[in-house]
Amino acid sequence: MTEQTYAAGGGVETIQADAVNSRTRRPLYAARVKIFPKAVDGFYRRLKWAILAVALAVYWITPWLRWDRGPAAPDQAVLVDLANRRFYFFFIEIWPQEFYYVAGLLIMAGLGLFLVTSVLGRAWCGYACPQTVWTDLYMAVERLVEGDRNARMRLDKAPWGLEKIRKRVTVHTLWILIAVATGGAWVFYFADAPTLLRELVTLQAAPVAYTTIAILTATTYVFAGFMREQVCTYMCPWPRIQGAMLDEDSLIVTYNAWRGEPRSRGQKKALAQGLDVGDCVDCNACVAVCPMGIDIRDGQQLECITCALCIDACNDIMAKVGKPRDLISYTTLRDYETHSAEARRAGRAVATQNQRRVGVSHVVRPRTILYFSLWSLIGLAMLFGIATRDRLDLNVLPDRNPLYVTLADGSIRNGYTVKILNMVPETRSFVLGTDGLRNAQLRLAEGDGQGGSELRIDVEPDRLREVKVFVTLPRDEVRRERSDFRFVVRDVESGETSHEGTHFHGPEQ
């Protein structure tokens, strides 16, 4: 490590400019030290507020949206119907046998996360992760009741009194109400929201609903209120996984040490003394606003969630002291090394003047194109599959004991369990027949004994009907011990068909 001297508060101190906390051996777990982030205003803070508002609105409003699917289906737009083993998402209805669509959504979510990480580092963690969103909301409540950073620090150190008790009770009451609303909103995704709300209020809901709300209330209250950055550092595996997804072209929040070092609080005095100092005035504004309690000037660290609040804080200070913005900025390792080399070769001022902003080249590159292409292909394949999928399914299970029965007239009869699945929210009439068996006669086991070459079967909306069907062949038509054929079911009105292959068993020839 190289040592440099710089002026600080009128004196000269020696530092190790390249010292990075992330390279220092630290314990696997450290007890939590309370963090009091300072309020800040700027582009990234406003972006975080916007994402927070949208995320919370989507979470709390979605269960109350309605979608007309007809009289035989629920009208909740998004519903996980565990009782009927169905998932509704606006116009999309997913049945248990179509779970591969859910798997496809999970794969798309993973690829989307890889894409965002390769472009913007831990942007998911800093802006949209539920832990970040609810922690931000809890800190906003804390700041509203107790005041900004200095006021909260004074209150925390103050002895217990009426004022401190009043503020703390108010904060925790609001936290609990938010936590209850969080847990309550979750259960509305699994039942009709208005009905479940009435049952919850009148204490008529199922015990599992109250248990789920209690668990989610407790976890929200504890994670967002007390554990906060500990969840991101010790409980979440993503900080450790993300390292494999970053490359030299990934945008990450970076302190541009080539421009900021050596630091100096008394820059005018230092310059008057002929000392070479950087743009960093060592005000610690970046540290004061960090919700993780780290110093971005120590380099890339596991705890950094790239929320970019330090950028807003530093830009505000740079504007006040008349320096260019982006001493802390979103940049890539490649750009950082380029500017560092230019600062050494041509000077800090030249490198600052040539400092790059985020451009298309940071986003569009082979790695991101690959992620986006895979993500798009899976999405398009799923949309095509949903648009062209059958709304009729047929399943046939032949009787195993006995394989066949010889009737009094010598004809041979086989029994089959036939399941017809109507995946449309209206009653449908189907015709069931066979293909591959000459002169086959079909009869329903629960019928009146009448049959024919085809059977008419009605199936209720969004239901599976199971029937026992007997197939009979004249003795002279049974020429093999086992003959292949298939059942064919056809919608009387639409003509939609489905078929399932099976076997007809007879005596040895």
N, C-alpha and C positions, 0 to 999 in steps of 0.2 A: 504494500500500500504506500502511496505517496503522501508526504506531509506538505501542507501549505500553510502559510500564515495569512491572517486577515484581521482587519480592525473590527472590533465589536465593542460598542459603548465607549469608545475612546481608547481602549486598550488593545493590545495585540495578543491573540491567542493562537495556539497551534492545534490543528485538527487533523484527523485522518479523513481526507475528503472522500475516499472510496469505501469507507466503512459502511457496511450494510447490515442492518439488524437481522435480515433473513439468513445471513451466513453465520450468525452467532449461535452457539449451542445454547438451547433453552430447554426447560423442562417440558415433558410431554403435555402436562396440564398445569395451568396456573390459576389460582383463585381469582375470581372476578373482582376487578377494581371498578367502582362506579364511574361512568362516563357521563359528562354533561355537555352534549353537543350544543354549539352556539347556532342561533338562527342565521341564515344567510339567504340572500336573494341573488338571482342570476338565471341564466338560460337553463342550466341543468337542474336547478332547484325547481323552477317552474315546470320543466318537463316531468320531473318526478311527481309533482302535485297533480299534473294532468293524468299521468298513468295511474296514480293512486286512485283518483276519482273514477276513472273509467273501470279499473279493476273491481273496486268495491261496488260500483253501480251494477256491473255485469253479475257479480256474485249474489247481491241481494235482490235484484229485480228479476233475474231470469226465471226463477220458479213461478212467478206470478204472470208470466206471459202466456197467452192462450193461443191455440192453433186448432182450427176445426178439422177433425178427421172423420166426421160423421157421427151418428148417434151411438154406434157400437164401440167406439174407441174413446179413450180419455182425451180431453181437450187441452191438457197442459203441454206447452211447447217443448219443454225439456223434462223428461221424466224417466227415471230408472225404476221400472215396474217389476220389483222382485217377485211379487206374488204370482204374476203371470209370465215371468221370465221374458221381459220385453224391455227394450230401450228405445225411447222416442226422442228424436231431435228434429223439431219442426216437421218437415215433410218426410224425413227419413225414419223408418222403423226397422230396428235390428232385432232379429230372432236369435235364440240360443245357437242354432246351427250356423248362423252368420257371424259368429264371434270374430272371425278373421278380419272383419271390418274394424272392430275395436283394436285388434292387434296392429292393423295398418295405421290407425290413428296414433297409436303409441310409437310406432316406428317413425312416423312423420314428426311427432313431437321430439323424439331423440335427434333426428337429422336436423330439425329446426334449431335445436339447442346447439348442436355442433356447428351449424352455419353461423349463428349469432356469436358464439365463442370465438370462432376463427377470425371473425371480422372485428368484434368489439370486446373481446375478452369476457369478463364476467358481467356483461351488461344485464343478463337475466337476474343475477344476484343483486345488482345495484338498483334495479328499477321495477321488476315485475314479480320477483319471488314473494310468495305469501308472507314469509317471515319478514322480509323488508317492508312490504306494504303495511302490515299490521303494526310493526315496530314504529314505522313513521307516524302512523295514526296515533299510537300511544304517546309518542314523544310530543306530537302536536297538542294533545290534551294536557300533558304535563307542562308544556311551555305556556299554554293558555291560562292555566290555573296558578302556576308557581312563578312564572316569569322566565326570562332568558337565562343563559348560562350562569352569569354571576349571581343572579337572584336565587337560582336553584342551589348553587354551591353554598351560599350563605344559609339558606333554609336547611340544607342537609346538616350543616355543622351546628346550627342553633339548637339550644336546649328545647325540650318538648314544652309547648305552651298552647294556649287556645288557638292562636293564629296558625301554628304549624299543624296542629291536629285538624283544624278546619280544612286546610289546603290538602293535606294528605288524604283525609276521608273523602273529599270531593274528587280527587284524582282517582283513587281506587274504586270509588263508586262508578265513575264514568268508565273506567277500564272494565269492570265486571259487566256493566250493561252492554258494552261493545262485544265482550266475549260471549255473552248470552245470545246476542243478536247473530254472532258468527255461528255458533253451534245450532241455533234455531233455523237459520237459513239453510244449513246443510241438509237437515232432515226433510225440508220441503222438496228436495230433488227426488225423494223416494216415495212420495205420496201426493195426492191432490192437495196443493198448498192451502186453499181456503178451508177445505174440510179438516185438514190436519191442524190448522191454527185454532179452529173452534174446539177440536178435541183436546188440544193442549191447554187451552184456557179453562175449559170445563173439567179438566183432569180426567178425561175419558180416553186419552191416547194410550197406545200400547206402551208397556214398560220400556221396551227397547228404544222408543223415541226419547223418553226422558233420560235414559242412560246415555244415549249418544250425545244429547245436548250437554249433559253434565261433563262428559269426558272432553268434548271439544271446547267447552267453556273453560275448563281447568287448564287445558294445554295452551289455549290462546292467551289466557291471563298470565300464566307462568312464562311462556316463551317470549311473548312480546313485552311483558312488563318487567321481568326480572332477569331472564337469561340473555336475551337480545343477541349481542355479538358472540356470546358463548356458543349459541346454536350454530352460527356460521363457521366458527373456528373449530369446534370439537365434535359436533353432532353431524354436520352435513359433510358427505363425502365429496361434493362437487369441487371444493377448492383444490383437492388433491388430484382429481381427474382432469381438471382443466389444463394443467401444465402440459399434458400430452397433445392438447388440441391447439396450443398457441405456437406460432412460428414468428419469424422475424418481420412478417408483414401484418401481424395482428395489431389492431389499435388498442392500446392500453393507457390508463392514466399514468403519466410519467412526469416526474420533476426533472426539468432539463438542467442538470448540474453543470453542463458546459457553459450555460449562460448565468446561472445563479451563484456559482461558487467563485471565489470565496465570499461568504456571507458577511454582511456588515449592517449593524443597526445605525451607526453614525456615518452614513455614506458621504455626506458633504465634508465632514471633518477628515475622513479617510482619503477622499480625493484631494483635499487641500494638502494632505501630508504626502501626496504622491504615491499612495498605495493603490494597487490594482484590485478592485473589488467587483463582485458580481451584482446582479440585479436583486438578489434575495436580501431583504432588509431584516430577516430573522424575526419577523413579527409573530410567528406561530399561529397565524390566522388559519392556515391549512390544518393544523392540529386541532384547533379549537372547534372546528365545524365537523370533524370526522366522527361519524357514528360508531366507528370501530376503535377509536382512540389511538390511532397510529400516526406516525409522521411519514408522509409520503416521500419526504426528502431522504429517508433512509433506504430508498430503493424499493423494488418490487417485493411485496410481502404476502404471505399466505392469507392474512386477515383482510387485505384490501378487496372490497367488493366492487370497485370501479363505479361508485355512485357519482363521482365527479364533483361533489360539493366543494372539494378543495380547489378545483379550478375556478369556481365562482368566487370563492373567498380570495384567492390570490389575484384574480383579475381585478377585483374591487380595489385591492391594495395597490396594484400596479398603476391603476388609473389615478389614484390619489398622489402617488409619488412621481407621476409623469413618465412611467416606463411602459414599454410595449406589453401587450397582453400575452398570455400563453406561456408564462414562465413554468406553470404546470399545465399540461395539455394532454389531449389524446394524441399519441404519436406511436410510431412503430420502432422496434429495435433497430431496423435498418436506417430509418431517418435519424434516430438518435446518434448512431455511430457516425453517420455522414456529417451531421452538424458538429459533433464533437471534433472530428478531424478537421473540419473547416475552421472551427474556433481556434484550434491549435496552430493552423497554418496561416490563416488570414486575419484572425482576431475575432473577439466575441461580437463586436458590432456587426461585422459582415455576416457572420453565421446567423445572428438574430434577424437581420434584414432578409435573409434567404430562407428563414424558417418556413417549412411547408405547412399548409393547412390540409385537413382531411379532403381527399379527392377520390375520383372514381378508381384510380389505380390501387387504392387501399382496399377497396371492396371487391372489384372484379378482377379475379386472378384464378388460376387453375383450380386451386383447392375449393374456393367458394363456389365456382361454377359447377364442380363435381357434386358438392353437397346440395346445391339448389336444383341441379338436374335430377338427382335421385329423389329429392323431396317432391319435385313437380311430377315426375313419372309415377310415383306411388299415389299421389293425390289424383292424378288424371285416371289412373287405372281403377281406383276406388270409385270415382264418379261414374266412369263407364260401367263398372260392375253394378252399381246401384241403379243406374238408369235402364239397364238391360236385364236385370235379374228377373227370374220367374217369381210369380206370386202364387205358385201352386207347387206342391211337393207331394211325392208319392213314395211310400215305403212299404215293402212286402216282406213278410216273414212266413215261410212255409212251415206246416206242422211237421214235427220230427217223430212223433209217436202217436199213431202209426204213420208211416210214410204214405200209405194209400189204403183205401177200403174198396173191396169188391162188392158191388151191389147185387141184388137178387137177379137182375136181368143181365149180369155179366159185365156191365160197364164199370169203369174205374173212376174213383173219386179221390181228389186231393183237397186238403183244407189249407187255407192261407189266412193270416191276419194282415189286413190291408189298412194302412193309415193314410188318410188324405188330409193334407194340411192346407187350409184356406187362409192365405196371408193378406186378405183384403178385408176392410171393415164393412162388409156387406154379405148377406147370405148368398151362396152360389149353389147352382145345381150342376152336378157332374154326371157324366156317363162313363161307367167302368166297363171295359171290355178286355179281350186278349188279342195278342198278335203272335202267330206261330203255331197255333193249335187248331186243326180243322174240326168243325162240328162240336166245339166245346160249348158246354152249357154252364152258366153261372147262377148261383143261388145264394142268398143271404141266410146265414144260420139262424138269425132271429126273425126271418120273414115268415110268410104263410106257406112256404114250400114252392111258390111260383118262381120261375126263373126264365132265363133266355140267354141269348148270345151277349147281351149287354144288361147292365143294371144301372138304374138311376138312383143317385145318392145326393142328398142335400147336406151341406155343411154350413154351420153358423159362422157369423163374421169372426175373423181372427181366432179361429178355433181349429183344433185337430180332431177329426172323427176317426175312430177305430171301429172297423167292422170285420166280422168273420165271414169269409167267402168260401163256398165250396165250388170247385171246378170239376165237372164230370165229362169223361170221354167215352164214346162207345168202345167196346172191347176190340173191335177190328181196327180202330184208329190208334191203338196203343201198340206200336211196333218196336219200341226200345224200352229198356229198363229205366232210362232217364232221358227226357226230352227237354230241350231248352225252349223257352218262350218268354213273353213279357206281358205284364199288365199295362194297359194304356188307359189313362183317365183324361177326359176332355170336358172343358167348361162348355155348357150348352149355349150360352150367349156369346161369349167372346171367342170361343174356339181354342183357347189356350190349352195346351196338352202337357202331360208329363208321363214318363214311363219308367218301369223298373223291371229288370230281368230276373227270372227265377227258373225253377225246374218243375217238371211234372214227372212223378214217379209211378212206375207200373211194375207188374210182375216180371220175373226173368223170362226172356224169350227163348 
